[in-house]
Amino acid sequence: MNIILLVWSYLKLKPLNTVLNILLLALGIAVITVLLLFNKQLEEKISSNAKGIDLVVGAKGSPLQLILCNIFHIDFPTGNINLQEAERVAKNRLVKKAIPLALGDSFQAYRIIGTNKDYAELYKAELNQGDWWSSEMEVTLGANVAEEMKFSIGDKFESTHGLTQGGNAHEDKQFIVKGILKRSNTVLDNLILTSVESIWHVHEEHIEEVEQASSIRQDSSFIPSKLIATHPAGDSTKEITSMLIQYRSPRAAIQLPRLINGQSSLQAASPAFETARLFSILGIGVDILMGFAYVLIFISALSIFIALYNSLKERRYDLAIMRSMGASRFKLFVTVLVEGSTLTLAGSIIGLLLAHGILMLLAVVIEETRKAGISGIVFYREEWIILVGSLFLGVLCALLPAVQAYRTDISKVLAGN
């Protein structure tokens, strides 16, 4: 007597109940798995994007907004900061490296970032084609930008004012594609990189100012800026959006933020602290969804237990016949356990596949999901724990009915008692 075929025949007897039990469990498992995949990938993306950045310095406002805008590029700037004041912070003995960022324009919702090569080095970026930007109005594209916009080396485009679609185009000033980066699975994939001077140039109102800046750079007494090597130091007329700071020593983590926040018009925000706060905010919603998933799983487990318990009453005569034909008590016991485990295992596998399918669909339908790098083809070892847990749940649900099957009294059942 084949136990697998026997269990399959039992499950086919009541297909509606079987499908309902599997579906309930699959939905609960799918919710848990989607949260697992989303949280794990989000944590990895946040960790990789904030790696090497100890502090973000920008205009006064929300510290969390400052981090979201200047590290993850998913919010708007709190404002601009004066280049001269930013330079004073960059020259502080506690600062190892200061990387300038100038925001303000975009192309098809892809942000154009004015910065220097140190920013790309944070993410160990490598070129796939072409070269790095070197002159004003030259750009190096992230992998997603080049792929989505079908750009190639030498192509030109006009930026639009603002960080979202629908802004006014700078029709008289075109950027030219100088290079394309390899995919890094970081925020760089969705950015257009150029020099800070390019951002200034696009927003210059008078050509004379540009010519004046060029003549200053040719002056023999020219002293380069700490942040922008091609620009004169101490210029109080220029602005940038923010600076990304690397500490020179652990002591800087205590002294520098307090110094900036208390003794300047600038604001300093710690990526580590603000991202932890962000996860605590998101955690409320995650906990609610997780609780909902556990309720579904509990209902599913209860439904499986009731189904097995009721079906056992209907099969008492069949079990007695099986015993009389030579089936052992242990075999009846195992048959019921296998039936419960099969239901939960099927529900778990369908739930896992459903979760990965949902994320794959979101990546296609929702552009921000794709830009964030959230994928449905990533698997984690925690999913094995879900499968093992489902088997244990199935055994637990089937344990009492299995014990009753083990205790089946042949004589009483066949006698009709």
N, C-alpha and C positions, 0 to 999 in steps of 0.2 A: 504494500500500500504506500503510494508516494504522498508524503505530507504536503509538498508544494501544490500538487494537483488537487488535493483534497481542500486545502485552504482556498485555492482559486475558485473551486466550485462553490464553496460556501459564500465567498464574496460576490459571486455572480448571482446568487439567489435573490439578493436584495440590492440591485445596482444603485437605486436612488439613495439609500442609506449610506452605501459605500462611498459614492461620489460626494455626498454632503459632508461626511466625516473627513475625507481627504481634503476637500476644498476649505473647510474651516481651519484645519491645521495649516494648510498651505498659505492661507492669507496671513495667519499669525507669524509663521516663519518668514514670509516675504517681507513683512513690515520690519521685523527684527534685522533681517539681512540687509535691507536697503539702508537702515540706520547705521548698521555696522560698516558697510561699504562707504557710505557717504562720510561718516565721521573719520574713518581711518584715512581715506584719501584726502579729506580736508585738512586733517592734522599734518599729513605728510607734505601737502602743498604749502601750508603755512610755515612749517619748519624749514622747507627748502627755500622759500621766498624771503624769509626773514634771517636766514643764516648769514652771519658775518656783519649784521647791522645791530649795533648796541643801542643806538639812540637816533631818534628823528627830531630834527629841529625845524620849526616852522612858525607860522603866525599864530597868535593867540586864538583859542577856540577849543573845540572838543579834542582831547588827546586821542580818543579812539578814531575819530574822523581823520586826524593827522596820519595815523598808522595805516588806515584803510586806503587813503588816497595815495600816499607816497611809497608804500611798500607793495600793496596788493592792487592798487590802481582800480578800485571799485567804488570810490566815493569822490567827492569834489574837494578842492583845496580849501583850507580855512582862510586863505589869503596869501599875499606875497610878503617877502621880507627883504629889507634893504641889504644890498650886497656888502656894503661897508660894515654893517653890524654883523652880518654872517661871517665875514672874514675875521673879525675879532674873536669869535668863537672858534673858528678853524685854526687860529694860531695859538690857542690855549695849549699849555704844556701837557694837559691830560688827554689831548686829542691825538690819536695816531694818524687817522685819515678822515678827511671830510669830502664827501661826494656831493656836488651840487645837482639839483633837479629843477628844471624849469618846465612847467606845464601851462597849458592854455589852449592848445589846438589839437585837432584830431582829424582822422580820415576814415569815413565810414565806421565811426564809433571805435576805431583803433587809435589809441592815444599816441601822440607825438611827444617824446620826452627829450628835452634838452639836457645833456649831461656830458660826462667825459668817459674815457675808456675804462676807468676804475669801476664804473657801474657794471659794465659787462663782465669784468673780471670777478666781481662778487659771485657770479653764477657760473664761472668757468666757461663762458660762452666761446664757441668756435665758429668760424666762418664756413658756410657751405658753398657759397659762390661769392665772387667779387672781392671787395675789400672793405675796411672800416671807413666811415666818414672821415674826411680830413679838412674839407673847406666848408664854408657857409652854404646852406641849402642842399647839402648832401646827407643822405640817410642810409642807415643799415636796418634792414627789416627783420622782425621776428619770423619764425618758420610759419606760424599760423597766418600771419598777415600776408606773406608772399603767396601761400597756398590758396587762401580764400579770395584774394584780390587778383590772382593770376599775374603778379608782377614779375618782371625779369630785370636784369642789370641794364641800366640806361633809361628805364621808363621814368616818366615825369608825372607828377600829380599835384593838385592844389589842396592845401589844407583848409579846414573850416574852423571858424572861431568857436571855442567851447569844447567840451569833452564828450558830447553826445551828438547824434546825427541831427541835422536840421539847422546848423549854425551858418553864418555868412561865410562864403568862400573868399579866400585871399587870391583872387583871380590873377593879380599881377605878379605874384611871387610863387614860383613852382619849385617843389623839391625834386631832386633827381636820385634815383636808386643807385647807390654805390656798391652795396653788398647785401647778402642774405645769410642769416645765421642758421646753424644746425639746430634741430629741435633739442631743447634742453629740459622740457617738461617743467618749466618755471614760468614766471610771469613775463619773462623776456619774449616768449613765443608770441605774445599778443601785443607787443609794443613796436613802435617805430622810433629808432634812436637817431639822434642828431646832436649837434653842438648847441650849447646855450646861446651862442651868438646867433645861430639860425633862428631861434625863437624870438630873440630881440629884433633881428632884422625883419622878420615877418610883421612885427607890430610897430616898427618904426614909422612915424608919421611924416618925417622929413628926411629926404636923402642926405641933406647936409650933415645930419647927425652921424650917419654912417661914415661919410667921408671924413668927418672930424675924428671919429674913433680910429680910422685907418691911419691917419696922420700921427696920432698919438703913439700907435704901435711902432711906427717907424722912427720915433724920436730916440736919440741916443741915451737919454736919461730915463728911458722906459723901465719901470719896475713892475714885474708881472704880479697879477693877483694870486693869492694862495689857492683860490678855488678855480679860477679860469686863467690859464697860463697866457693866453693871447690878449688878455685885457689888463689895463693898468690897475694897480692896487689902489684901494681907498676910494673907489668911485662910489659916490653917494647918490648918483642919479639912476643906477641900474638896480633891478630887483630880480630875485629868483623865488621859486616856490618853497623850497626846503633844502635841507642838507641831511645826508645819511652819515652818521658818525660811527667810527670805530674807536674804542678806548685804547689808550696806551698802557693802562694798568688797571687792576681791579678796583683800586681806590677811586678811579674816575666815576664808577657807577654810583658812588655815594655823593661825591662832591659836585660833579658837573651838572646833573639835572637841577639840583638845588640852586646852583650858581646862575644858570640860564633863566630859570623860572622866576627867581627872586630879584635879579639885578639887571634884567634887560627886558625889552619889549617882545622878546621871542618866547617861544614855548618849546619845552623838551618833553618828548613822550617815549617811554620804553616799550619796544615791541613785545618783549616777554610778558610784561605786566598787562598790557592792553589786550593782547591775544588771549591771555588767560581769562581776562574779564569778558571778552567776547564769547568764549566757550561757556562761561558760566551763564551768560544770557541765553545762548542757544540751548544750553542744557535743560532749561525748563520745558521748552517745546519737545525736545528729544525724550525727556522722561515721561511726558504725557503720552506720546506716541508709543513708547516702549510699554507703558502700562496697558494701553489699549491692545497691543500685540499679545501681552501675557494673558489678558482676559480672553482673547480669541483662542489661545492655546489651551487655557483651562477649560473653556466650553467644549473645545474639540476633544480633549481628553475625557471629559465627563460623558460626551456623546459616544465615544468609542467604548467606554466601559459599559454604558447602558445597553448599547447595541450587542456587545458580546454577552452580557449577562442575560438579556432577553432571548438572544438566539440560542443560548445554551439550553434554556428551558424547552425550546422547540426541537432541539436536537437530542434530547435525552434518549429517545428511542433509538436514534441512529447510533449514538455512542454505545448503547447497550448491545446492539447488533454487532458493532465493530469489536467490542470486547469478547462477545461470544464466538467471533470468527478468528480470534487469536491476537487481537491488538492488546498491547500491554497498557496498564494505567499510565505509565510514563509517556507512552506515545500519544495518548489523548491529552495529557498535560502539555506536551510540547506543541501539539497541533494548535491549541488555543493560544499559546504564547506567540507562535509564529504568525497567527492571524492578526493579533494585536500589533505585533512589530511590523508586519507588512503594511498595515494601514498607516501607521505613523511614519514609516520610512518613505512610503510613496508621497505622503503629504509634505515631508521635509524636502525631498528631491524636487518636487514640483514648486514648492515655495522658494527654494534657492534659485531655480531656473527663472522663475517669475521675477525675482528681485533683480537679477542680472539683466533680464529683458527690459524691465522698467527703466533702469539706468541707461541702457543703450538707447532706448526710445527718447529719454529726456535729453541725451546728448545730441540727438538729431533734431528734435523739436525746439528745444530751448537753447539759444545761442550762448547765454551766459554759462550754462552747464558745460558746454563744449570748451568755452574759453578758460574755464576754471580747471580743465583737465580731468573732470570726473568721468570715469569710464566704467562700463559694465563688463569689460573683459578682464578685470583684475580680480584675482581670487586670494583669499587670506586663509590661514590655517585655522582661524576661529570657526570657519564654516564646517570643518570636520567635527568640531565640538558640538555644533548644532545637530549634525547627523547622528553622532553617538548619543547625544541627549535625547533625540527623538526615538532611538531604539530603546533606550532606558525607559522613556515615557510609555512606549508601547507595551513593554514587558510589565510595567507597573499597572497599567490599565487592565491587562489581561490576567494578572496574577490570581485574583479572586475567582473569576470564572474558570481558570485553568485548574485551580485547587478543587473546585466543585466537579469538574470533569474527571479529575483523578479519583474522586470519591464515589463515582457513579456505581450504584448497586444494581448489578445485572438482573438479579432475581426480582427485585421490587419493581423495576421499570418494565420488564417484560410481563410481569403479572398485572400491570396496570395500576400499581399503587404509587 
